[in-house]
Amino acid sequence: MRRIKKQFKLRFEPLNSEIAPLNSEVAPLNSEVAPLNPEVEPLNPEVEPLNSEVAPLNPEVAPLNSEVAPLNSEVAPLNPEVAPLNSEVAPLNSEVEFLRLNYESLQMTNDK
């Protein structure tokens, strides 16, 4: 029994010294995350199947993070200007799609 305790201690005590400092970083985040749980938990059944699709893409996406990260600081200041335009642009998307389909239909008719 002592031997098992000693092995356990030798194996896990070094991990404790690595984990303990992280607790002070994580603890404040818990109070921010906890209120979101009721909103997020119902989405889990939808998200979990996607994980297996997304995981294989990580090796391709990870190198791009270093390229994208610097752009975030450029884009962030534009959000207040762009956000109000979304409500103007959104209705136009369906009109553009309708016109595109009509154009394609006319082209197919002319090709005959």
Rosetta silent file (secondary structure, phi, psi, omega in degrees, C-alpha in Angstrom):
SEQUENCE: MRRIKKQFKLRFEPLNSEIAPLNSEVAPLNSEVAPLNPEVEPLNPEVEPLNSEVAPLNPEVAPLNSEVAPLNSEVAPLNPEVAPLNSEVAPLNSEVEFLRLNYESLQMTNDK
SCORE:     score description
SCORE:     0.000 S_00000001
   1 L     0.000  -43.398  178.849    0.000    0.000    0.000 S_00000001
   2 H   -62.595  -38.306 -179.088    2.832    2.387    0.881 S_00000001
   3 H   -62.969  -41.751  178.849    4.528    1.556   -2.376 S_00000001
   4 H   -64.228  -43.829  178.774    1.403    2.454   -4.336 S_00000001
   5 H   -61.804  -41.579 -178.879    1.051    5.722   -2.452 S_00000001
   6 H   -65.299  -43.248  178.391    4.698    6.527   -3.091 S_00000001
   7 H   -63.326  -42.058  178.590    4.359    5.770   -6.815 S_00000001
   8 H   -60.416  -46.464 -178.675    1.215    7.837   -6.990 S_00000001
   9 H   -63.016  -45.158 -179.946    2.922   10.715   -5.230 S_00000001
  10 H   -63.338  -35.491 -176.512    6.003   10.546   -7.451 S_00000001
  11 H   -79.285  -39.700 -171.167    3.901   10.464  -10.557 S_00000001
  12 H  -101.915  -19.761  179.093    1.307   13.103   -9.781 S_00000001
  13 H   -61.500  -40.964  176.645    2.982   15.641   -7.502 S_00000001
  14 H   -60.698  -34.930  177.701    4.948   17.186  -10.382 S_00000001
  15 H   -65.959  -39.016  178.830    1.673   17.614  -12.261 S_00000001
  16 H   -58.825  -40.200 -178.713    0.124   19.343   -9.269 S_00000001
  17 H   -68.697  -24.897  175.757    2.877   21.944   -9.286 S_00000001
  18 H   -81.081  -36.446 -175.354    2.103   22.637  -12.956 S_00000001
  19 H   -78.289  -39.479 -175.162   -1.652   22.692  -12.481 S_00000001
  20 H   -51.632  -47.132 -179.874   -1.879   24.749   -9.294 S_00000001
  21 H   -63.754  -27.347  179.872   -0.767   28.052  -10.885 S_00000001
  22 H   -70.715  -28.108  179.922   -3.338   27.594  -13.639 S_00000001
  23 H   -57.125  -40.207 -178.931   -6.175   27.436  -11.110 S_00000001
  24 H   -67.601  -25.593  176.702   -5.735   31.108  -10.279 S_00000001
  25 H   -80.030  -37.425 -175.486   -6.071   31.932  -13.976 S_00000001
  26 H   -77.923  -38.296 -174.724   -9.090   29.697  -14.542 S_00000001
  27 H   -51.610  -47.094  179.995  -11.071   30.546  -11.409 S_00000001
  28 H   -63.888  -27.026 -179.600  -12.042   34.081  -12.506 S_00000001
  29 H   -72.226  -27.327 -179.853  -13.235   32.735  -15.852 S_00000001
  30 H   -56.645  -40.677 -178.462  -15.698   30.374  -14.176 S_00000001
  31 H   -69.089  -24.611  176.694  -17.886   33.277  -13.100 S_00000001
  32 H   -80.074  -37.601 -175.410  -17.975   34.515  -16.697 S_00000001
  33 H   -78.587  -39.395 -174.717  -18.704   31.104  -18.189 S_00000001
  34 H   -50.475  -45.628 -179.561  -21.278   29.834  -15.697 S_00000001
  35 H   -64.774  -20.711 -178.762  -24.088   32.190  -16.825 S_00000001
  36 H   -82.039  -19.137 -175.935  -23.606   31.017  -20.427 S_00000001
  37 H   -53.143  -45.881 -179.735  -24.131   27.324  -19.643 S_00000001
  38 H   -60.825  -28.880  178.222  -27.946   27.380  -19.909 S_00000001
  39 H   -78.910  -37.389 -172.898  -27.631   28.881  -23.395 S_00000001
  40 H   -81.523  -40.126 -173.982  -24.825   26.593  -24.549 S_00000001
  41 H   -54.392  -41.409  178.914  -25.911   23.221  -23.143 S_00000001
  42 H   -64.729  -20.474 -178.830  -28.928   22.805  -25.479 S_00000001
  43 H   -82.150  -16.904 -176.689  -26.584   23.316  -28.460 S_00000001
  44 H   -52.039  -46.515 -179.860  -24.267   20.429  -27.506 S_00000001
  45 H   -59.822  -28.703  178.494  -26.231   17.743  -29.408 S_00000001
  46 H   -78.894  -37.343 -173.483  -25.936   19.865  -32.563 S_00000001
  47 H   -80.246  -39.490 -174.090  -22.260   20.732  -32.092 S_00000001
  48 H   -54.739  -43.533  178.378  -20.846   17.389  -30.970 S_00000001
  49 H   -63.299  -27.340 -179.190  -21.342   15.621  -34.345 S_00000001
  50 H   -72.378  -24.725 -178.762  -19.520   18.510  -36.057 S_00000001
  51 H   -55.890  -40.728 -178.882  -16.407   17.968  -33.939 S_00000001
  52 H   -68.721  -25.310  176.434  -15.493   14.864  -35.939 S_00000001
  53 H   -79.091  -36.865 -175.439  -15.786   16.881  -39.156 S_00000001
  54 H   -78.559  -38.132 -174.990  -13.774   19.818  -37.839 S_00000001
  55 H   -51.495  -45.193 -179.938  -10.973   17.906  -36.112 S_00000001
  56 H   -63.552  -21.895 -179.065   -9.306   16.723  -39.358 S_00000001
  57 H   -80.604  -17.484 -175.585   -9.176   20.348  -40.559 S_00000001
  58 H   -52.946  -44.808  179.517   -7.208   21.576  -37.540 S_00000001
  59 H   -60.509  -30.309  178.232   -3.765   20.828  -39.035 S_00000001
  60 H   -78.112  -37.062 -174.544   -4.688   22.918  -42.088 S_00000001
  61 H   -79.891  -38.621 -175.104   -6.269   25.742  -40.115 S_00000001
  62 H   -50.924  -46.304  179.884   -3.757   26.081  -37.280 S_00000001
  63 H   -63.111  -25.134 -179.592   -0.980   27.589  -39.462 S_00000001
  64 H   -73.833  -22.923 -178.891   -3.445   30.195  -40.734 S_00000001
  65 H   -55.302  -39.976 -178.407   -4.097   31.505  -37.222 S_00000001
  66 H   -67.398  -25.984  176.930   -0.775   33.343  -37.236 S_00000001
  67 H   -80.391  -36.545 -175.525   -1.790   35.067  -40.467 S_00000001
  68 H   -78.264  -38.110 -175.190   -5.297   35.915  -39.294 S_00000001
  69 H   -51.453  -46.946  179.839   -4.473   37.114  -35.774 S_00000001
  70 H   -63.601  -27.854 -179.646   -2.773   40.363  -36.886 S_00000001
  71 H   -71.759  -27.018 -179.940   -5.763   41.171  -39.093 S_00000001
  72 H   -56.347  -40.625 -178.643   -8.152   41.029  -36.131 S_00000001
  73 H   -68.276  -25.247  176.559   -6.691   44.241  -34.740 S_00000001
  74 H   -79.588  -37.555 -175.614   -7.304   45.931  -38.093 S_00000001
  75 H   -77.734  -38.739 -174.703  -10.847   44.594  -38.468 S_00000001
  76 H   -50.990  -45.627 -179.561  -12.078   45.129  -34.900 S_00000001
  77 H   -64.085  -20.964 -179.363  -12.228   48.948  -35.158 S_00000001
  78 H   -81.293  -17.727 -176.230  -14.387   48.618  -38.289 S_00000001
  79 H   -53.721  -45.375  179.769  -17.086   46.537  -36.573 S_00000001
  80 H   -60.969  -29.461  178.628  -19.085   49.526  -35.268 S_00000001
  81 H   -78.653  -37.628 -174.487  -19.218   50.930  -38.812 S_00000001
  82 H   -79.478  -38.808 -174.425  -20.016   47.610  -40.490 S_00000001
  83 H   -51.789  -46.790  179.784  -22.577   46.197  -38.050 S_00000001
  84 H   -63.978  -26.084 -179.614  -25.354   48.677  -38.940 S_00000001
  85 H   -72.267  -24.019 -179.766  -24.839   47.916  -42.643 S_00000001
  86 H   -55.665  -41.477 -178.511  -25.652   44.231  -42.121 S_00000001
  87 H   -68.446  -25.226  176.428  -29.338   45.004  -41.728 S_00000001
  88 H   -80.249  -36.628 -175.446  -29.265   46.916  -45.025 S_00000001
  89 H   -77.796  -38.474 -174.964  -27.314   44.252  -46.901 S_00000001
  90 H   -52.124  -48.468  179.826  -29.164   41.165  -45.668 S_00000001
  91 H   -63.942  -27.304 -178.737  -32.428   41.889  -47.562 S_00000001
  92 H   -72.631  -25.995 -179.448  -30.428   42.552  -50.735 S_00000001
  93 H   -58.243  -43.197 -179.379  -28.864   39.085  -50.655 S_00000001
  94 H   -68.705  -34.554  177.300  -32.144   37.395  -51.529 S_00000001
  95 H   -66.044  -43.729  179.863  -32.743   39.885  -54.340 S_00000001
  96 H   -62.433  -42.878  179.027  -29.269   39.286  -55.755 S_00000001
  97 H   -62.308  -42.341  178.336  -29.768   35.521  -55.598 S_00000001
  98 H   -60.445  -45.717  179.982  -33.131   35.877  -57.387 S_00000001
  99 H   -65.615  -37.875  178.874  -31.528   38.004  -60.127 S_00000001
 100 H   -62.658  -45.289  179.682  -28.631   35.561  -60.487 S_00000001
 101 H   -63.753  -40.332  178.017  -31.019   32.648  -60.962 S_00000001
 102 H   -63.791  -42.476  179.326  -33.052   34.616  -63.507 S_00000001
 103 H   -61.410  -46.075  178.306  -29.884   35.534  -65.393 S_00000001
 104 H   -60.983  -41.135  179.470  -28.749   31.909  -65.476 S_00000001
 105 H   -62.872  -43.430  178.851  -32.188   30.855  -66.671 S_00000001
 106 H   -64.760  -39.834  178.760  -32.107   33.448  -69.460 S_00000001
 107 H   -62.955  -42.446  179.650  -28.627   32.336  -70.493 S_00000001
 108 H   -63.508  -38.413  179.513  -29.775   28.727  -70.684 S_00000001
 109 H   -66.652  -42.009  179.796  -32.754   29.823  -72.797 S_00000001
 110 H   -68.339  -30.650 -179.199  -30.516   31.838  -75.140 S_00000001
 111 H   -70.219  -21.692 -176.430  -28.091   28.922  -75.466 S_00000001
 112 L   -74.985    0.000    0.000  -30.857   26.681  -76.849 S_00000001
